[in-house]
Amino acid sequence: MSGIVRYNRTRTSGLIKGVAGVPAVSGDKSPATAGDMWYNSSSNTLRCYIPITAWSAGGALGTARNDCMGFGTSGAAGVAGGNHPALGTTEEYNGSSWSAGGDTNTDAHGYASAGLLTAGIKACGYTTSTVAGAETYDGSSWTAIPDCTSARYEPGGLGTATAFAVVAGDPGSNTVSDTTFIYNGTAWSTGGTLNTPGHYVNCTGTTTAGLRIGGLNPIGTTSDVIEEYNGTDWTTVTSYPTTITHRACAGLQTDTLVAAGKTNNATSAVTDDCYSYDGTNWTQTTDYPHKSFLGGMSKNDATASSDTIHFGGNNNTASPQVIVALTFEWLDTVANRTISTE
């Protein structure tokens, strides 16, 4: 019969004892991959692992903005600045809507950021020139901290407000950098050197388990380079499936989501592709709702890629292209589904 799958079962006292060709597990199978099926001998049920990924529309930003990095979680996110000329406003997301937060001390776009809504950090970027200014956010106001060791435009950022890294970027001379600068909550120091310099790199994770994604190297040329950081050294690992720049990312070194971006900077080829990374391999997942670049995502050092939102950016599907205020929440749930309880 079309659409119906039947299973051979054996019974003991009216309960399922086993299912032909399906392994028996005392509980739920772990780890499991999509489509795995098993007999849960504890609950006497036939179970299947079905991952669910999707983008869901959230509340719109108060101000459309691009080139704006995010921090926090899907239910408590922050974004500051962005656009050109640079904005000085901050917005906070509560899981359904955005509201105004405290203004920045250094109005910038193309900066590095990380942390939580109540303990955020941003550094560097571009105002009317490339800057090194840095500041932290407590959930209501920004406080200036010591400038980054060197000015950078479009560096990557990862970590927390007290263990933060600014990675690569353009020092202001239309070149690419391979330097990592580390902030420990008090002062800046120099960290490990990238194997491949970059501009418009994106980073996520922590200062001891970080990830660098793509970017431009040299200026104008899109890269597929991926590097992992262990707190001392950067190591080149599995390349991104395409060359990529101007994208957004969130998550951990072993659980990262990358959304949209440009696959070719020279031709302005924009994509809606999204990929996840498990620390070894890249897997294509649900497309972003439209072709977009220079959007932001909430990210922090502690939560997986499932706890994030994507906001703003350039909607390349629209004609003419526009900067948007759209927000989309990433739904990434894994459900062990009961198929039969006979």
C-alpha positions as CSV (number, residue, x, y, z in Angstrom):
1,M,0.0,0.0,0.0
2,S,1.4,3.4,-1.0
3,G,2.8,5.4,1.9
4,I,2.5,2.6,4.4
5,V,5.4,0.7,5.8
6,R,4.7,-2.5,7.8
7,Y,7.1,-4.1,10.3
8,N,7.2,-7.7,11.5
9,R,7.0,-7.9,15.2
10,T,7.2,-10.5,17.9
11,R,5.2,-10.2,21.1
12,T,5.6,-11.2,24.7
13,S,2.4,-10.6,26.8
14,G,1.0,-8.4,24.1
15,L,4.1,-6.1,24.0
16,I,6.7,-5.6,21.2
17,K,9.7,-7.8,21.8
18,G,11.6,-6.9,18.7
19,V,11.4,-5.6,15.2
20,A,13.0,-7.5,12.3
21,G,16.2,-5.7,11.1
22,V,16.0,-3.0,13.7
23,P,18.4,-2.9,16.6
24,A,17.1,-3.0,20.2
25,V,18.3,-0.2,22.5
26,S,17.6,0.2,26.2
27,G,16.5,3.8,25.9
28,D,17.1,6.0,22.8
29,K,20.0,5.6,20.4
30,S,22.9,8.0,21.0
31,P,24.5,9.2,18.9
32,A,22.0,8.9,16.1
33,T,21.9,10.2,12.5
34,A,18.9,11.2,10.4
35,G,16.7,8.2,9.6
36,D,18.1,5.9,12.2
37,M,15.4,3.5,13.7
38,W,15.5,1.4,16.8
39,Y,13.4,-0.5,19.2
40,N,13.4,1.1,22.7
41,S,13.2,-1.9,25.0
42,S,12.7,0.4,28.0
43,S,9.5,2.0,26.7
44,N,8.5,-0.8,24.4
45,T,8.3,1.6,21.4
46,L,9.6,1.7,17.9
47,R,11.5,5.0,17.5
48,C,13.1,7.0,14.7
49,Y,15.5,10.0,14.8
50,I,14.2,12.9,12.7
51,P,16.2,16.2,12.8
52,I,14.2,19.3,12.0
53,T,15.7,22.5,10.7
54,A,13.9,25.6,9.5
55,W,14.0,29.4,9.5
56,S,11.0,31.1,11.2
57,A,10.2,34.9,10.9
58,G,10.8,36.9,14.0
59,G,10.2,40.5,14.9
60,A,11.7,43.2,12.7
61,L,14.6,45.4,13.7
62,G,13.6,49.0,14.5
63,T,16.3,50.2,12.0
64,A,17.3,48.3,8.9
65,R,21.0,47.7,9.1
66,N,23.8,45.7,7.5
67,D,27.4,45.0,8.3
68,C,26.3,44.5,11.9
69,M,27.6,41.7,14.1
70,G,25.6,40.2,16.9
71,F,26.0,38.7,20.3
72,G,23.9,36.8,22.8
73,T,21.3,34.0,22.2
74,S,18.0,33.6,20.3
75,G,16.0,34.8,23.3
76,A,18.4,37.5,24.5
77,A,20.4,39.0,21.6
78,G,22.0,42.3,20.8
79,V,23.2,44.2,17.8
80,A,25.0,47.6,17.6
81,G,26.0,49.9,14.8
82,G,26.2,48.8,11.2
83,N,25.5,50.6,8.0
84,H,27.5,53.3,6.2
85,P,27.9,55.9,7.5
86,A,28.0,54.0,10.8
87,L,25.1,53.9,13.2
88,G,25.5,54.4,17.0
89,T,22.3,52.7,18.1
90,T,21.9,49.3,19.8
91,E,18.9,47.0,19.7
92,E,18.0,44.1,22.0
93,Y,15.9,41.1,21.1
94,N,13.8,39.2,23.6
95,G,12.8,36.2,21.5
96,S,9.9,38.0,19.7
97,S,10.7,41.7,19.3
98,W,13.5,44.3,19.2
99,S,13.7,47.3,21.6
100,A,16.2,50.2,21.9
101,G,19.3,49.7,24.0
102,G,22.2,52.0,24.9
103,D,24.1,53.9,22.3
104,T,27.7,53.0,21.5
105,N,30.7,55.1,22.3
106,T,32.3,54.3,18.9
107,D,29.9,54.2,16.1
108,A,31.2,51.6,13.7
109,H,30.3,48.9,11.1
110,G,32.4,45.9,10.2
111,Y,33.6,45.3,13.8
112,A,34.2,42.1,15.7
113,S,31.8,41.1,18.5
114,A,30.9,38.3,20.9
115,G,29.5,37.6,24.3
116,L,26.0,37.8,25.9
117,L,23.4,40.5,25.9
118,T,24.4,41.4,29.5
119,A,28.1,40.9,28.8
120,G,28.8,41.8,25.2
121,I,31.9,43.1,23.6
122,K,32.8,44.7,20.3
123,A,36.1,46.1,18.9
124,C,37.6,47.7,15.8
125,G,35.6,48.4,12.6
126,Y,35.1,51.5,10.4
127,T,33.7,54.9,11.3
128,T,35.2,57.4,8.8
129,S,38.4,55.4,8.9
130,T,39.6,52.1,10.3
131,V,39.5,52.2,14.2
132,A,40.8,50.2,17.1
133,G,38.2,51.3,19.6
134,A,36.7,48.7,21.9
135,E,33.8,48.6,24.4
136,T,31.7,46.2,26.5
137,Y,27.9,46.1,27.0
138,D,26.1,45.3,30.3
139,G,22.6,45.0,28.9
140,S,21.9,48.7,29.0
141,S,25.0,50.8,28.3
142,W,28.4,50.6,26.6
143,T,31.6,51.2,28.5
144,A,34.9,52.0,26.7
145,I,37.8,49.6,27.4
146,P,41.4,49.8,26.1
147,D,41.7,50.0,22.4
148,C,42.6,46.9,20.5
149,T,46.4,46.6,19.8
150,S,45.8,47.5,16.1
151,A,43.0,49.0,14.1
152,R,41.1,46.5,12.0
153,Y,38.2,46.6,9.5
154,E,36.1,43.5,9.0
155,P,37.9,41.2,11.4
156,G,36.4,38.1,13.0
157,G,35.4,38.0,16.7
158,L,34.9,35.2,19.1
159,G,34.8,34.4,22.8
160,T,33.4,36.4,25.7
161,A,33.7,39.9,27.2
162,T,36.7,38.7,29.3
163,A,38.2,36.2,26.9
164,F,37.8,37.8,23.4
165,A,39.7,37.5,20.2
166,V,39.9,39.9,17.2
167,V,41.0,37.9,14.2
168,A,42.6,39.1,10.9
169,G,40.9,42.0,9.0
170,D,42.2,44.9,7.0
171,P,44.6,47.2,9.0
172,G,43.5,50.1,7.0
173,S,46.0,49.9,4.2
174,N,43.8,47.8,1.9
175,T,45.6,44.6,2.8
176,V,44.8,41.4,4.7
177,S,46.1,40.5,8.2
178,D,47.0,37.1,9.8
179,T,47.1,38.4,13.4
180,T,45.0,37.4,16.4
181,F,44.6,39.9,19.3
182,I,43.3,38.6,22.7
183,Y,41.5,40.6,25.3
184,N,41.5,39.1,28.9
185,G,39.1,41.6,30.5
186,T,41.9,44.0,31.3
187,A,44.5,44.2,28.5
188,W,45.3,43.0,24.9
189,S,48.0,40.6,23.9
190,T,48.9,38.9,20.6
191,G,47.7,35.4,20.0
192,G,48.4,32.8,17.2
193,T,49.0,33.6,13.6
194,L,46.6,32.5,10.9
195,N,47.9,30.2,8.2
196,T,46.0,32.2,5.6
197,P,45.5,35.9,6.2
198,G,42.0,37.3,5.6
199,H,39.6,40.2,5.4
200,Y,35.8,39.9,6.0
201,V,36.6,36.7,7.9
202,N,33.9,35.4,10.3
203,C,34.7,33.7,13.6
204,T,32.8,31.8,16.3
205,G,33.6,29.7,19.3
206,T,36.0,30.5,22.1
207,T,39.6,31.7,22.5
208,T,40.6,28.1,23.2
209,A,38.3,26.4,20.6
210,G,37.7,28.9,17.9
211,L,36.8,28.7,14.2
212,R,37.6,31.0,11.3
213,I,35.5,30.9,8.2
214,G,36.4,32.1,4.7
215,G,36.8,35.8,3.9
216,L,38.9,37.6,1.3
217,N,42.5,36.7,0.5
218,P,43.9,38.8,-1.1
219,I,41.6,41.8,-1.0
220,G,38.7,41.1,-3.4
221,T,39.3,37.3,-3.8
222,T,36.9,35.0,-2.1
223,S,38.3,32.2,0.0
224,D,37.1,28.7,1.2
225,V,39.7,28.5,4.0
226,I,38.6,27.1,7.4
227,E,40.9,27.2,10.4
228,E,40.5,26.1,14.0
229,Y,42.2,27.7,17.1
230,N,43.3,25.9,20.2
231,G,44.3,28.9,22.2
232,T,47.8,28.9,20.8
233,D,47.9,27.9,17.2
234,W,45.6,28.0,14.1
235,T,45.2,24.8,12.1
236,T,43.8,24.6,8.6
237,V,41.0,22.0,8.5
238,T,38.2,20.9,6.1
239,S,37.5,23.7,3.5
240,Y,34.1,25.3,3.2
241,P,32.0,23.7,0.4
242,T,32.3,26.9,-1.6
243,T,34.4,30.1,-1.5
244,I,32.5,32.4,0.9
245,T,32.6,35.9,2.3
246,H,30.2,38.5,3.8
247,R,28.3,35.7,5.5
248,A,27.2,35.3,9.1
249,C,27.9,32.5,11.6
250,A,27.2,31.3,15.1
251,G,27.8,28.3,17.4
252,L,30.7,26.4,18.7
253,Q,33.9,25.0,17.0
254,T,32.1,21.6,16.8
255,D,28.6,22.9,16.1
256,T,28.5,25.9,13.8
257,L,25.9,27.3,11.4
258,V,26.9,29.5,8.5
259,A,24.2,31.5,6.7
260,A,24.1,33.0,3.2
261,G,26.9,35.4,2.0
262,K,28.8,36.0,-1.3
263,T,30.3,33.0,-3.0
264,N,32.2,35.2,-5.4
265,N,33.1,38.8,-4.3
266,A,34.3,39.8,-7.7
267,T,31.0,39.0,-9.4
268,S,28.8,39.8,-6.4
269,A,27.4,36.2,-6.5
270,V,25.1,36.0,-3.5
271,T,23.7,32.8,-2.0
272,D,21.0,31.6,0.4
273,D,22.9,28.4,1.1
274,C,23.4,27.5,4.8
275,Y,25.9,24.9,6.1
276,S,26.5,23.3,9.5
277,Y,29.9,22.1,10.8
278,D,30.4,19.3,13.3
279,G,34.1,19.8,13.9
280,T,35.0,17.6,10.9
281,N,32.6,17.9,8.1
282,W,30.3,20.5,6.4
283,T,26.7,19.6,5.7
284,Q,24.2,21.7,3.7
285,T,21.1,22.5,5.6
286,T,17.9,24.5,5.1
287,D,18.4,27.6,2.9
288,Y,18.1,31.0,4.3
289,P,14.7,32.6,3.2
290,H,16.4,34.9,0.7
291,K,19.8,35.5,-0.9
292,S,21.5,37.8,1.6
293,F,24.9,39.1,2.6
294,L,26.4,41.3,5.4
295,G,23.7,40.1,7.9
296,G,24.4,39.5,11.6
297,M,23.8,36.5,13.9
298,S,23.6,36.3,17.6
299,K,26.5,34.3,19.0
300,N,28.3,33.6,22.3
301,D,30.9,31.1,23.6
302,A,28.5,28.7,25.3
303,T,25.6,27.7,23.1
304,A,25.3,25.6,20.0
305,S,24.2,26.8,16.6
306,S,20.6,26.0,17.4
307,D,20.4,29.0,19.7
308,T,20.7,31.9,17.3
309,I,18.9,34.4,15.1
310,H,19.9,36.1,11.8
311,F,19.0,39.7,11.2
312,G,19.5,42.6,8.8
313,G,21.8,42.4,5.9
314,N,21.4,43.1,2.2
315,N,18.5,41.3,0.5
316,N,19.9,40.4,-2.9
317,T,16.6,38.9,-4.0
318,A,14.9,42.4,-4.0
319,S,15.3,44.6,-7.0
320,P,16.9,47.1,-6.4
321,Q,18.9,45.4,-3.6
322,V,17.9,46.8,-0.2
323,I,19.2,46.8,3.4
324,V,16.5,45.0,5.5
325,A,15.2,44.9,9.0
326,L,14.2,41.3,8.8
327,T,14.9,38.8,11.6
328,F,14.7,35.0,11.2
329,E,15.0,32.5,14.0
330,W,16.9,29.3,13.4
331,L,15.0,26.2,14.5
332,D,17.3,23.2,14.8
333,T,15.7,20.5,16.9
334,V,16.3,16.8,17.0
335,A,13.3,14.6,17.8
336,N,13.2,11.0,18.6
337,R,9.8,10.1,17.3
338,T,7.7,7.2,18.4
339,I,6.4,5.2,15.4
340,S,4.6,2.4,17.1
341,T,3.6,1.5,20.7
342,E,2.0,-1.8,19.9
